[in-house]
Amino acid sequence: MKKLFLALIAFVLFCSHDMYLKLDTYFLKPNTSATIQLFNGTFDKSENVIDRDRMIDASLVDNGNRAKINLDQWSEKDSITILSFRTGESGTGVAGISTAPRTIEMTATDFNKYLEHDGVLDMLDWRRKNDALEVDAAEKYSKHVKAIFQVGDKKTEDWQTILGYPIEFVPLKNPYDLHTGDELQVKLLYHGEPLANQLVYANYKETGHGHSHDDEQENTKEHGHTHNKDKTNETKQAHSHSEDHDKSEEHGHSHSSEGDNVGKHDHSHGEGHSANGEHGHSHSNENGETEEDHQHTSGTQLRTDDNGNLTVKLTADGIWYLRTINLVQSEEPELTHESNWATLTFEVVHGHDETTHTHVDDHEEGISSYVYWIGSLILLLGLFFWFNRKR
């Protein structure tokens, strides 16, 4: 009973999710104070802050220089870990965090649920084909996240910096040379080598004025506009691994004790599963109302080619994010699997006016021009009649 009680407490406290580096805007001014938020949860909500001793690497790259992030640059607000820094000269910057591995033990049933919920479909398929669905698991896992941002107008080559993480996304073009409707090629590296045939999820969160160029999507959010009217794009967020404030991490699963870094996967809090792979589940808030469903495998499913490359169609203005989980069988003693998690975030805007990153509604712009020209015409006519009367 005591173990069950501790497991339930751990599950409530340490729900597992993805990790992202996020900025309110990825377009920053030179030589000014700025912040980057480290989210440990869904893309919209962070569930836990991250202990600094969990970070094997925390780096900022700009204008050819890679600098280690100091401990005094970190702070916390609610469940968000916040990095404060000062931008330098104009250029394309990179921020990166790599965490130390942790180990978790799961029953076969819980491990299968985790694979399904977090979109690790290749391993789940392998277990089915090899009659391994009844095999328990002990997994070592770690997370490696990056963000690319633009300071001022000058573009630099820092966007292609390889940070040397166990797994990482590296763009093959500067995202800030591209605009909505363009395509971005990205290489996925695993221990420095291209990772082929890896499942990747790509998605985006709209910024204030959405602007889509996708022929198959319609953006229905306020202030958004599109070039088509076919389908509604719902930007639901991925939902997976976690890291907690007490250095005890798990998959959304439960710890059997507070100090041992082991736990079990527990999805007994009411997730619903559909047969088409959309594994949405809802949570109730403190008033008992159902909150928005989270999608574990939301966004576009992509696969890297033989060279570890994939192509992302940048269909709309917004903050874009890529996520992947590379899970392989392990030969280490006491382990059955090892996983490395990676995310990449950056912002995309349309190219109507490359000198600004805000959107002026065409309708409002049209009214302003109309009023201006009508007023000018009336003024000219008034002057014409006034001078005729003088004569």
Secondary structure as GFF3:
##gff-version 3
##sequence-region A 1 391
A	DSSP	alpha_helix	2	13	.	.	.	ID=ss1
A	DSSP	beta_strand	18	22	.	.	.	ID=ss2
A	DSSP	beta_strand	27	28	.	.	.	ID=ss3
A	DSSP	beta_strand	33	41	.	.	.	ID=ss4
A	DSSP	three_ten_helix	52	54	.	.	.	ID=ss5
A	DSSP	beta_strand	55	62	.	.	.	ID=ss6
A	DSSP	beta_strand	65	68	.	.	.	ID=ss7
A	DSSP	three_ten_helix	71	73	.	.	.	ID=ss8
A	DSSP	beta_strand	74	77	.	.	.	ID=ss9
A	DSSP	beta_strand	80	86	.	.	.	ID=ss10
A	DSSP	beta_strand	91	99	.	.	.	ID=ss11
A	DSSP	beta_strand	102	106	.	.	.	ID=ss12
A	DSSP	alpha_helix	108	117	.	.	.	ID=ss13
A	DSSP	alpha_helix	121	129	.	.	.	ID=ss14
A	DSSP	beta_strand	137	151	.	.	.	ID=ss15
A	DSSP	three_ten_helix	157	160	.	.	.	ID=ss16
A	DSSP	beta_strand	167	171	.	.	.	ID=ss17
A	DSSP	three_ten_helix	175	177	.	.	.	ID=ss18
A	DSSP	beta_strand	183	190	.	.	.	ID=ss19
A	DSSP	beta_strand	193	194	.	.	.	ID=ss20
A	DSSP	beta_strand	199	205	.	.	.	ID=ss21
A	DSSP	beta_strand	211	212	.	.	.	ID=ss22
A	DSSP	beta_strand	225	226	.	.	.	ID=ss23
A	DSSP	beta_strand	253	255	.	.	.	ID=ss24
A	DSSP	beta_strand	263	265	.	.	.	ID=ss25
A	DSSP	beta_strand	280	281	.	.	.	ID=ss26
A	DSSP	beta_strand	294	295	.	.	.	ID=ss27
A	DSSP	beta_strand	300	303	.	.	.	ID=ss28
A	DSSP	beta_strand	309	313	.	.	.	ID=ss29
A	DSSP	beta_strand	318	329	.	.	.	ID=ss30
A	DSSP	beta_strand	337	348	.	.	.	ID=ss31
A	DSSP	alpha_helix	362	390	.	.	.	ID=ss32
###
